[in-house]
Amino acid sequence: MSAVTTPTTPPVDKPWRKFTFKQRLLLWLITWAGYVAIRILGPTIRFAVSWEDGAPKSLAERPFIYSFWHNCMIPAMYWCRDLNVRVMSSDSFDGEYTGRIMQKFGFVKVRGSSSKGAVRALLGMRREIEQGWTAAFTIDGPKGPRYVAKPGPVVLSRSTGAPMVVFHIALDRAWVLSTWDGAMIPKPFCRALMRISTKIPVPRDGGDEQYLAQLQTALDRVRIFAEENIAKAGTAEFPYGRSNRDEH
């Protein structure tokens, strides 16, 4: 496992579908509005990170296959920025602007989703992991059901040997949207607690059901832990982090 990020030129990203002029204009506006909003809001968030025994030594260590719930995408996008993490992005209008915003925060987009282009995207993700990069999934996206994991990380872990890891970020103050995922928009100067799981390797003969159940259990465990301990963020038990490359 390497904690060094090698400079790289991401491949040119081209949509599989064509958007109308109106859609292209809206994509440009939404992308920049989203990026600027997160860029202004992000530095006000006070992040603390908690690690289970057996977790990676830092977020910069690679390769791993991370999974997290869709509702904490915004704080995750900011805290995990500039690590060259590979993310799956659908070719829908929503997926397009989300992917573009993530690219501005240093993520590398691999096109596809669980509902469309899944095989192509998984092959692309496998190639990136085999080259030593970390991949990440909003594991109940793009449309739910909420808090129900999908099997993509299990398949990739078994085929590449890179362990699965999960995390959740809880916020003490947030606007919660009336969307399928209950998306959280951090309020300025809120506290955030990120809980990161132990590594979950999937052997070559590992069964989908067994390891999908382990993935689901880990996701539920770190979410509950983060939500129950968010009030302790910034204390001696969970001090604020200085960087997303901090080691523990």
C-alpha positions in Angstrom: 0.0 0.0 0.0 1.3 3.4 -0.9 0.6 6.8 0.7 2.3 8.8 -2.0 0.1 10.4 -4.7 2.0 10.3 -8.0 1.3 13.3 -10.3 -0.9 12.2 -13.1 -2.8 13.6 -16.0 -6.4 12.3 -15.8 -7.9 10.9 -19.0 -10.0 13.3 -21.0 -13.6 12.9 -19.8 -16.2 12.9 -22.5 -20.0 12.3 -21.8 -21.5 9.2 -23.4 -24.7 11.3 -24.2 -25.1 14.7 -25.8 -26.7 17.5 -23.9 -28.8 20.3 -25.5 -27.5 23.9 -25.4 -29.8 24.7 -22.5 -28.6 21.7 -20.6 -25.0 22.5 -21.3 -25.6 26.1 -20.0 -27.3 24.8 -16.9 -24.5 22.3 -16.3 -22.0 25.1 -16.4 -24.0 27.3 -14.0 -24.8 24.5 -11.5 -21.2 23.2 -11.6 -19.6 26.5 -10.8 -22.3 27.5 -8.2 -21.9 24.1 -6.4 -18.1 24.3 -6.5 -18.0 27.9 -5.2 -20.5 27.2 -2.4 -18.6 24.1 -1.2 -15.3 25.9 -1.5 -16.6 28.8 0.7 -18.4 26.6 3.2 -15.8 23.8 3.4 -13.1 25.6 5.3 -15.5 26.5 8.1 -16.3 22.9 8.9 -14.3 21.5 11.8 -13.5 17.9 11.0 -12.6 15.2 13.5 -11.6 11.7 12.3 -12.0 8.4 14.2 -10.5 5.1 13.1 -11.5 1.6 13.9 -8.8 -0.9 14.7 -7.4 -2.2 11.5 -8.3 0.8 9.4 -5.9 2.3 6.8 -3.2 4.5 8.5 -4.4 7.5 6.5 -6.9 8.5 3.8 -3.9 9.0 1.5 -2.8 5.4 1.7 -3.9 3.4 -1.3 -5.3 1.4 -3.0 -8.6 0.8 -1.2 -12.2 0.6 -2.2 -14.2 3.1 -0.1 -18.0 3.1 0.3 -20.2 5.7 2.0 -23.8 6.8 2.1 -25.0 9.3 -0.5 -26.3 11.7 2.1 -22.8 12.7 3.3 -21.4 13.4 -0.2 -20.9 17.1 0.3 -18.7 17.0 3.5 -16.9 13.9 2.0 -16.2 15.8 -1.2 -14.5 18.6 0.7 -12.6 16.6 3.2 -11.3 14.0 0.7 -10.4 16.5 -1.9 -7.1 16.4 -3.9 -6.4 12.7 -3.3 -7.0 11.6 -6.9 -9.7 9.2 -5.7 -11.6 7.5 -8.6 -15.4 7.9 -8.4 -18.2 6.4 -10.5 -20.4 9.0 -12.1 -23.6 8.4 -14.1 -24.3 10.0 -17.4 -27.6 11.5 -16.3 -27.9 15.3 -16.0 -27.6 15.1 -12.2 -24.7 12.7 -12.4 -23.0 15.0 -14.9 -22.9 18.1 -12.8 -22.1 16.1 -9.6 -19.2 14.5 -11.4 -18.0 17.9 -12.7 -18.0 19.4 -9.2 -16.1 16.4 -7.9 -13.5 16.8 -10.6 -12.9 20.4 -9.4 -12.1 19.0 -6.0 -9.4 16.6 -7.4 -11.5 13.5 -7.9 -11.2 11.5 -11.2 -14.5 10.4 -12.8 -15.2 7.0 -14.2 -18.4 6.9 -16.1 -21.3 4.6 -15.3 -23.7 3.7 -12.5 -25.4 0.8 -10.9 -28.3 1.4 -13.2 -26.6 2.2 -16.5 -23.2 1.4 -17.9 -22.4 -0.6 -14.8 -20.2 -3.2 -16.5 -18.1 -0.7 -18.4 -17.7 1.5 -15.3 -16.7 -1.5 -13.1 -14.1 -2.5 -15.7 -12.8 1.1 -15.6 -12.7 1.2 -11.9 -10.9 -2.2 -11.8 -8.2 -0.8 -14.2 -7.7 2.3 -12.0 -7.4 0.2 -8.8 -4.9 -2.2 -10.4 -2.8 0.9 -11.3 -2.7 1.6 -7.6 -5.4 4.2 -7.2 -8.2 4.3 -4.6 -11.8 4.1 -5.7 -14.9 5.3 -3.9 -18.6 4.6 -4.2 -21.7 6.4 -2.9 -23.0 3.0 -2.2 -26.8 3.6 -2.0 -26.7 5.9 -5.1 -27.7 7.1 -7.5 -31.4 6.6 -6.5 -31.5 4.4 -3.5 -32.9 2.6 -1.6 -31.4 4.7 1.2 -28.9 2.9 3.4 -28.9 -0.2 1.3 -25.5 -1.3 0.0 -24.9 -2.5 -3.6 -22.4 -5.3 -4.5 -20.0 -3.3 -6.7 -17.2 -3.0 -4.1 -17.3 -6.7 -3.3 -16.8 -7.6 -7.0 -13.9 -5.1 -7.3 -12.2 -6.2 -4.0 -12.4 -9.8 -5.0 -10.9 -9.2 -8.5 -8.2 -6.7 -7.5 -7.2 -7.7 -4.0 -7.7 -4.2 -2.7 -9.6 -4.2 0.6 -13.0 -2.6 1.1 -13.2 0.3 3.7 -16.3 2.3 4.7 -16.9 5.6 6.4 -19.6 8.0 7.5 -19.5 11.7 8.3 -22.0 13.0 10.9 -22.7 16.7 11.3 -23.9 18.5 14.4 -25.7 21.2 12.4 -26.9 20.7 8.8 -29.7 21.5 6.4 -31.3 18.1 5.6 -33.0 18.1 2.2 -36.3 16.4 1.4 -34.6 14.1 -1.1 -34.6 10.3 -1.3 -31.2 10.2 0.6 -31.8 13.0 3.1 -28.8 14.9 1.8 -26.9 16.9 4.4 -25.7 20.4 3.6 -23.3 21.5 6.4 -24.1 24.7 8.2 -21.2 27.2 8.5 -18.8 26.4 11.4 -20.5 23.1 12.1 -18.6 20.1 13.6 -18.1 16.9 11.6 -17.1 13.5 12.8 -15.8 11.0 10.2 -15.7 7.3 11.4 -13.6 5.0 9.2 -13.9 1.2 9.4 -11.4 -1.6 9.5 -10.2 -3.0 6.2 -12.4 -5.7 4.7 -10.5 -7.9 2.3 -12.5 -10.2 -0.1 -10.7 -13.4 -1.0 -10.8 -14.8 -4.5 -13.4 -17.4 -3.5 -15.4 -14.9 -1.3 -19.1 -15.1 -1.8 -21.1 -12.1 -2.8 -23.8 -12.5 -0.2 -21.4 -13.0 2.7 -19.2 -10.0 1.9 -22.1 -7.7 0.9 -23.5 -8.5 4.4 -20.2 -7.5 5.9 -20.2 -4.3 3.9 -23.7 -3.4 5.0 -22.9 -4.2 8.6 -19.8 -2.0 8.5 -21.7 0.9 6.9 -24.4 0.7 9.5 -21.8 0.5 12.3 -19.8 3.6 11.3 -22.9 5.6 10.7 -24.3 4.8 14.1 -21.0 5.5 15.8 -20.5 8.9 14.1 -24.1 10.0 14.8 -23.9 8.9 18.5 -20.5 10.6 19.1 -20.8 13.8 17.0 -21.1 15.9 20.2 -17.6 14.8 21.1 -16.0 16.1 17.9 -13.2 18.5 18.9 -12.6 16.9 22.3 -9.5 15.1 23.5 -11.1 11.8 22.4 -11.8 13.0 18.9 -9.5 16.0 18.2 -9.9 18.1 15.0 -7.8 17.0 12.1 -5.3 19.2 10.4 -5.3 17.5 7.0 -6.9 14.7 5.1 -3.4 13.1 4.9 -3.1 12.9 8.7 -2.0 9.5 10.0 -3.2 7.8 13.1 
